[in-house]
Structure formats: structure tokens, C-alpha cells
């Protein structure tokens, strides 16, 4: 059984995936971690487990919230 956890904020090991809304960290019971691209569920052009670090990706969507604008 594996647990899914968000990878953002864990050191930037996955390149662009760390800031992508489609990225999910999958941890196995043996302690291994894998970066899962959830976009691969709907579009077979994207690998389920891309080679890391990802430096370029046409499907990257920034998951970091925009900074609040001063009034």
C-alpha cells in the first residue's frame, strides 16, 4: 500500500514538478519516493513517472498561489 503526499517544498529535487499542480509524491511502504504526473491520467503524451529533474514541460501549471496585491 502506498500513500500519496504533495512534494512541493521538499527541496526542489523534481525540478519543474515541484511547483506544478499536476505533481504528486508517491511513497511506498519500503520508503521509496516517486514523482507522479497526474496529467498522465488524462493525456498519454505525459509520462506517469517522468525522469527527474524535469527541466522543460509543456503541461506545467504553476501551483504556487499568486502573491497578494497591495491595496
Buried (B, 14 or more C-beta within 10 A) or exposed (E): EEEEEEBBEEEEEBBBBBBBBBBBBBBEEEEEBBBBBBBBEEEEEBEBEBEBEBEEBEBBEEBEEEEEEEE
